[in-house]
Amino acid sequence: MEDKKTVSVPRERVDDVVVRFAGDSGDGMQLVGSQFSTTTAVLGNDLATYPDFPAEIRAPAGTLPGVSGYQIRFSSYDIHTPGSVADVLVAMNPAALKMNLIDLKKGGTLIVNSDAFTTRNLERVGYSSNPLEDHTLDGYRLVKVPITDLTRKALESSSIPSKEKDRCKNFFALGITYWLYNRSTDVTEKWIKDKFKAKPDLVEANLLALKGGIEYSRAVELFQSTYVVPPAKMPPGKYRSISGNTAVALGFITAAQRAGLTLFQGSYPITPASDILHELSRYKHFGVVTFQAEDEIAAITSVIGASFAGCLGITTTSGPGMALKGEAMGLAVMTELPLVIVDIQRGGPSTGLPTKTEQADLLMALFGRHAESPLPVVAAATAGDCFWMALEASRIAIEHMTPVILLTDGYIANGSEPFLIPAVEDLPVLKPRFATSANGAGFQPYVRDERTLAREWAVPGTPGLEHRIGGLEKADITGNVSYDPLNHEHMVHTRAEKVARIANDLPPLEIYGPDSGELLVVGWGGTYGAIHGAVRRAVDKKLSVAQVHLRHLNPMPNDLGDILKRYRKVLVPELNTGQLSLLLRAKYLVDVIGYNKVQGRPFGTEEILTVIESHLEANKS
């Protein structure tokens, strides 16, 4: 699906490319990045993306806090990260250049909107001279394009106001990158026509800007070569590009459908989890009910009520919201109702870095409630894996009658990748254990399944199933309020054992690399891609290193302890100060080596590989 028009410059094949779009938050960088991603997915490349949002809602235009970025890596082979450094940086103003130049590789292509490099814009971000003219950028392939002026000229025939014309410059920049990498414009043209169908003048303007970028690049032979990235060899099937938040939403819809339940979401908007609420609100025809609560406490208590009424209840939040939900999560533990709490982790504490990624909520997920209130905790590894872990969290909640915490993070929540759409018949069927009749002298709410210790799910209003439920301790079997010390201790241990027995249903851990050796790299959550990419390269070098990635964090898989002991050293990279390391040391008495950073940015493959090689070298000496 390459552009069919003849080009006069040579085409070169490349197998792996990283492009970053950067500009002001009003420049539409997320939009053009997503369009580039969708087009790339249609062409059959493997891809991974990294949207980088500003934290300020209305930062002054042209300032450093207002810079928005979108990075995409696409290739002709299987990849797992959006790349550490960019091959191409599109910088729409001086602020975007200053914030992102550090991530452009030496010798990389730098496309700048030269019109934006005015004295005022330069001074605003601390440039004492124009970097386009003072040899600051001599180490890069600098391509200066007056994008704003060229967009205005391309739209001379358009009737839209001048301000609206300037807003089309992002599509002019997109056209340049489409020409550079021989991307078809078909997908983007269709999107423009659908998006602005009520405003034909905007359809025309954006199409003219897009084509203007392509025609300008061709006419002036903007680059010495253009590039072709062949499709990746991927398992056959139907794919779609999916973000982590969208995958979470679709995973819960699937779980509810496979369980025959109504899906109820009660949530309070919070970055970066709000997109799940937005996505689920579109699926009313699938029996999905969404409720935007007035606060985090109301959100989770509404979900407890929905689960009590027989729905699959979910609530989505981020770290600050998790803290507020703590007391009600204890109520959910006490009532033993199936619901899922989704925590899209972000930088903290407090408001912290609300648009940046981190995975520092693990200890809060495990222990952030008063008293003995254990909860199962699972974590997604990639954007696509968010679908499967939402399904898995729902399975555990329904089959084991317990609230469950699902952890993702801002990196995989906003990032996207190709997702192989599963066949319906390959999806698990979830079987709620509803009570249908009294199981004793009147209904006994805490009669348990012998294998799982799960109690039955009694929907209110069902004749004969009247019972007590609430936050006060319950007597075993009968559910009567009880202050008996021995009963309380028995119930505490029973609830803990119920969670522990979930491990009996978990499959064996997958080890990538040798079954024993010098170094095992253990990860969890969104660090998977960088770790896997690094370990794969280390294995290709015949180094004695392997990878295990944890998706179940409470309980941990039964075979983890044995696996840890088969390697001389255990390395745990985390985007926190060492939370999983702490747990592994305490539980398995293994001298874990932590590699940690809390910069609001994900790991890169090269970064992890360097750490792996340094520890293997230390082993030799």
N, C-alpha and C positions, 0 to 999 in steps of 0.2 A: 504493500500500500504506500509506496513512495510517491512523491510529487511527480506527476507525469511530464511536467514541462522540462524542456532540455536545459541543462546547466552547462556552463562553459568551463567550470573548474573541476579538477579531478575529485573522485570519491575514494575515500579510504575506508577499509573495514577496521572497526575497533570492536572489542568484546565487552568493555566495561567502561561506563561513563558516569560521572557525577556532575550534575548541574545544580547551581543554587541561584534562585531568584531572590533579590533583596531590595527593599524600598521602604517608603513611608507606609504606615498602616492604612493609609487611604489610597495607596497605589495599586491595590488589587493583586499583590504577589501571591496570596493564598489561592486566589481564583485561577491565575495563569498556571501556577504550579499544579493544581489539581487537574486542569485541562491537559497539561503536558503528560501527567501521570495516566489519565484515562486513555489518551491517544496511544501512549506507549504500551499500555496493557492490551489494547486492541491489536497492536502490531505483533504481540506474542512475546515481548521481552519479559524477563523476570525483572521485578522492580521492588524497591523499598523507599519509603519517603520519610522525611523529617520536617514537618511544619514547625516553625519557631515563631510563636506569637509574642507581641509586646505585652507587658503586664499592665501598662498604663492604658486606661480606656480612651482618653482623649489627650494623649501627649501632643504638645505643639508640633506642627508639621515641620519636618526636616531636622528633628532633634534625635539624639541617640536613643532615648527611651521609647521613641515611637517607631523604631525600625522593626519591620516584619520580614520574615524569611521563609523560604520553602525550598528544601533540598530534595532532589530525586536522584537515585542511582538506578540505572537500568543496564541490562547486560544480556549476553547470549548464553549465559549459564546460570546455575542456581546460586543465588546470593541471599544473605540474611541481614544485612545492615545497609543503611543509606550512605555509607562511606564516611571516612574520617576527613578527607580533604576533597575540595571540589576541583574538577577539571576546568569548569566554566563558571564564572561568577557574573551575573547580570546585576549591576548596581545602578539604581535609578536616581540616587542623589549622594552627596558627600557623606551623610550619616550612614547610609547603607554600606558605602565603601569602607569607612573607618571601622564599623562593627564587624565586617565579614572578611576583610582582606586576609586576616590571619589564617582563615580556613581555605584559602585558595593556594593550590600547590605552586611551587616555583616553576615558572615557565608556562603556567596555566593561562587560559584565555580570559581576559577581563573586558566585558562589554559594559560601557558606561553611557548614561544619558548625559552628554556633555552640556546640554542646556541648563541642567540643574546646578552646575558648578559655578554659581555666582558668588560674588564676594560675600554677600550676606549669608548664604548657606554654608560657605566655607568657614566663616568666623563663628557661626552658630555651633559648630562641632569641634572647634579648636584647631583648625588648619590655619597656619600662618601664611601659607602659600598654596597655590593650586597644585595638587599632586599629579594632575594630568600634564603639567608642564615643567615640574621641577626635578624630574628624573627619579622621583620616589618609586615609580612603577616600572623602572627599567628591567626588572627581573621577570616581567610578565608580558604576555602578548596583548598589548593594550589596543582595544578597538573603540575609538570615540565615535559615537553616533548622536547627532542632535535629535533625539527621539521626540521630544515635545514639539519642536518646529516641524519635523517631518510628518508627525501625526496630524497637525493642523493643516498642512498642505494636502495630505491624503484626504482630508475631510472638507476641503473647500466647498464642495458641492452640497454638503450636508446642511440641513436647516436647524440642527440642534445648537444650543447656546455654546459659546466658547468654553465655558467651564466644563460642560459635558464632553466636548471634544477632547479636552486635556485628559479627562478620565479614561479615554480610550487608548492612551499611550501604552498601557500594559499589554494590550493585544498587538500593538506594533512590535513591542519587545518579544512577545511570544512568537510572532511571525519570523523574526530573525533567528530564534533558536530552532524553529521548525525547519527553516531552510538549511541551517548548519547541520542538522542531523537527519535531513530527508524524511521528516515526519509528514504524514498526510494531514490536511486540515479538515477532513470530512467530519470527524467526531465533534470538533470544536464548532464548526459551522452549524451543525445540527443543534448543538447546545445553545448557541447564540439565538437561533431562530425560535427555539422553544422557550428560552428564558425571557426574551423580550417580545414575544409574539403580540402582546397588547400595544407595543410601541414600535411600529415599523421603522421609524426614523432611527431608533437606537440599534435595531437589527442591522440596518444599512451601515451605520457609522462604525460599529464594531467589526463588521465584515470587511469594510474598507481599510480599517486600521490593520487588521490581521494580514490581509493581502498586501497592504502597503509595506509591511515589514519584510515579507517574502520578496516582493518585486524590487525593493530597494537593495536588499542583500544580493540579489541576482544581478541587478544592473551595474552596481559598482564593484562586483566581485569582492564582497566584504571580507571573505576569508580565502586563503590560498587553496584550501581543500574543504570539502564537506565530508561528512562521515556517515557510514551505514553500520548499524548494530543489528546483526541477524537475530531472528527469533530464538528464544531459549528452548531447549529440549525439555519439555515438562510432561508429566503423566497425562494421558489423554483424558478429556472431559471438558465440561463447560466451566469457564472461569469468570470471575468478576473481580474488580478492584474493590477492596474493602478496608475500612479503617477499624481500629480496635473498638471504638465506641459503637459503631454500627454492628460489628460482629457480636458484641455483648447483647445488644437489643435483639438481634435475630436469633441468638442462642436461647434467650429466655422465651421468645415466642415459640420456637421449636419445642422447647421443653414442655411448655404449657399444652401445646397441641398433642404431643406424644403422651402426655399424662391425662388428657381429657379435662383440663382445668381452665378456668378463667385466669388470665394473668393480670395482676393488679400491681401497679407501680405507684408508690407514694414517695415523692422526693421534693427536696428544696433545691432550687438552682444553685450550683456552685461549679466554678471552673476547676478541673476540666471534665466534669461528669455530666454537665447539663445536656450535652448532645444526645445522651441515651434517652432522656425524657422527651426531647424533641422528636427523636426517631420513633419511639414507641407510640407517641400520640397519633402517628399516621396509620396505625394498624387496628383501628376500632372494629373493622370488619372481620378481624381474627379473634374477636372476643377480648381485646386488650383494653383495660381501663387504666387511665393515667390520672393522677391527682397531684397538682402542684400545691404543696402544703405551705403554711405560713412560716414554718421554721423546721429545723432538723428533728426536733423532738416529736412534733406533730406528724412528720413524715414517717418515722419508724413506728410510732404507735398506730397510725392508720394501717400500716402493713401488718402489724400483729393482729389487728381486728380483721383484716381481710383473710389472713391465714386461718384464724379461728373460724371464719365463715366458710372455709373450704376452697379458697383461692390459692394459687401460687403467688405469694407476695414477695416483692422485691423493693429495695430502696437503694438509691445510688447517691454517692457523696464523695468527698475527698477528706483529707486528714482532719481539718477543723470540724467538719460535720461528724466524723467518726467519734470525736471526743464528746460531742453533744449527745450522740445516740447511746452512750455507754450505759446509762441506767436502764433504758428500755431494752437494750440488748440482754441485760440480766433478766428482765421480765420474760423475754423470749426463751431464754435458757430454762427458766423455772417452769414455764407453761409447756415446754417441749413441742413447739409448733414449727412447721416447715416454712422457712422464709430465707431469703438471701440478702445480705448486706454487701453492696459493691463499693469498694474504696479505690478510686482512681488517684493514686498517690502523686503528690506534688511537693515541691520544695517548701520547707517550713523552718522554724515553728511559726505559729500564728499565721498571718497572711503570707509571710515568707516570700517565696517565688511562685506565685499562683499559676503562671503559665509555663513553668519549667519543670522538668521531670526529677524524680527522686524515688527511692524505694525504702523510706525510713519509717514506715508505719507497721513493720512486721511485729515488733514487740508489742505495740498497742493492739494489733489484731489478736495476738495470742493472750495478752494479759491485761488489756486496758479496760477492765471492769472490776467492780469491787467483789470481794469474796471469791469462792471457788465456782467459777462459771466458765468452764471450758467450751470452746466452739471449734468446729472444724474450720480450717483455713486452707484455701487453694489459691493458686496464682497462675495467671496466663503468661505464656512465654513470648508470643508474637501477636501481631494484629489479628491474623487469622485464627490463632489459637484461642483468642477471646471467645469465639463462637463455641468451641468445644468445652472450654472451662466454665462458661455460663451453663451449658448443658450438664456438665459434671457436678457443678455446685447444686443445681436443681435436683439431680438424681440423689445426691447425698441427703439433701434436705428432706425430700419426699420419702425415700426408703428408710431413713434412719430417724425421721421425725425430730429434726433439730434445726435451729438457725445455722447458717453457714456464711462465712465471710469469703468473698472473692476479691483478690487483689489484682489490679492492673496498675499501670502508671501513665503519666502524661505522654511519654515517648511512644508507647504502642497504642495508646488511646487515640492519638491524633494522627499517627503514622498509618500508612496503608501498604498493602501488598496484594498480589494475585491470590485469590481464594478459590480452590476447587470446590464447586457446589456439590454437596453429597446427594446421592440418591436417597429418596425418602425411606425406601426399604432397608437402607443401611444404617438408619438412625435408631438408637435404642428406644424401646418402649418403656416408659416409666409407669410404675404401678403403685398408685397411692393405696395405702392400707386403711381404707375407710371402715369404721365400725358400722355394722348394719343392724345389730340387735344387742340386747343386754347380754353380757358375758358372765353374769353371776346373779346374785340377789340384788337386782338393780344393776345399772351399768357401772363397771369398775374401770375408771379412766387410766389407771396405771398398771393394768395387766400388760405384760410385755412379751414380745416375741423372744423366744429362747436364744436365737442366734444373734440378733442385733440389739436386743433390749429396747427396741422401739415400741412405743405405745400406739394404740390405735388412734385414728383421726376421726373424732366424733363431730359431725357437722351440727351446729345448733339448730333446734327446731325439729330434729328427727325424733319421732316418738320413742320413748323408752331409753333415750340416751342422755337424760338429764344428768349433769355432773357439775362439780365445782372446778373453777380454774381461776388463777390469779397469781399475785406475787408472793403471797404467804406460803411458807413451806407446807407441803402436802404429805399426808400419810401415804406410805406405799400401798399400792393396790386400790384403796378406796378413794384417794384424792381428798379426804377430809383435811381441814386445817389441823396441823400438828405442831406442837412445841416440844415434843418428846426428844431429848438429846440423842438417843441412840437411833431413832428414826431419821433425824436430820443427817447424822453421819452416814447412815446407810444410803440415803438419797443422794448425798454429795458424791459418794463413791460410785453409785449406780450411774449418775449422769456422766461422770468422767469415764467410766468403763464403756458406756454406750459410744462415746466419741472414739475411744481407743480401738474398739472393734471395727471401726470403719477401715482400718488398715488391712483387715482380712479380705476385703473386697478389692484391694488395689493390685494392679498388675505389677510384675517385676520391673525394676528400674532398667532403663536402656542405657548401656554404656557405649559411648562412641570412642573407639580406640581399643587398646589392649585391656584384657581383663585384670591385669595387675601390672605394676611397674613403678617408675620413679615418681610420677606426679599425676594426681587426679584433680581436675578443676571442677568444682561444684558451684553451680549457680542456681538462681531462682528468678522468676519474673522476667522482665523485659531485657535482662542482660544476656539472654540466650543467643541472640544473633551474633554479637561481638565475640562471645566466648566460643561459640561453635566455629565461626570463621577462623579464629586464632588456632583452636585445637586442630581443625582440619588441616591447616597449613603446617602445623607442627608435626602431625602424623605423616603428611606427605614428605616431610624432611627426615622421616624415620626416627623421630624423637619418641622417647618413652613417656607419652602423656595421653591422658584420656579425659573424657567429659561425662559428667552426670548432671542432669538438670532436674530440679525439684519442682513439681507442680502441686504436690500435696505437702503442706508444711505442718499441719496438725490434723490427724496424726501423720508422722512421717512413715514412708514405706518400710515394711518389715525387714527388707534386705539391705537397707542403707548402712547399718552398722557394720555388717560383714564386708561390704564393698569398700568402705573407708579404710579398713585395716589391711587391704591388699596393696596399698600404695605407700611409698616411702614418705611422700609429702602430700598434703591436701591444701589446695589454694582455693580461696573463696573470694571472687571479685563481687563487690556490692556497691550500689550507689547510696551508701550510708556509712556510718563509722564502725560497722562490724557486727550487725545484729544476728545474721545467720551464723557467723563464726562463733559468737557467744553461745548460741544454742547447741551447735555441734560439739563444742568443747564440753559443755555441761552434760549433754546426754550420752555422748559416745566416748568421752575422755580421749579425744584425738587432738593433737597439737596442730590446730588449724592455722594456716597463714592467711591473713586477710589482706586484700588489696582494695582500698576504699577511696572514693572521692565523692564530694557533695558540692558540685559546681552547677547543678541544674542542667547538666549535659550528659548524654549517654556515653558509655564506653565506645571506643573504636577498636576494630580488629587489630590494627598494628600495635595499639597500646597494650592490649592483653597479650599478644604474641611476645612483645618485648619482655613483659613480666615473666611469662612462662620460660623463655629462654634463659633469663637471668637466674631463675631458681634451679633449672636443670644444670646450668654451669656451676652453680654453688654446690650442687650435689656431687659433682665430679671432684671438686677441690676439698 
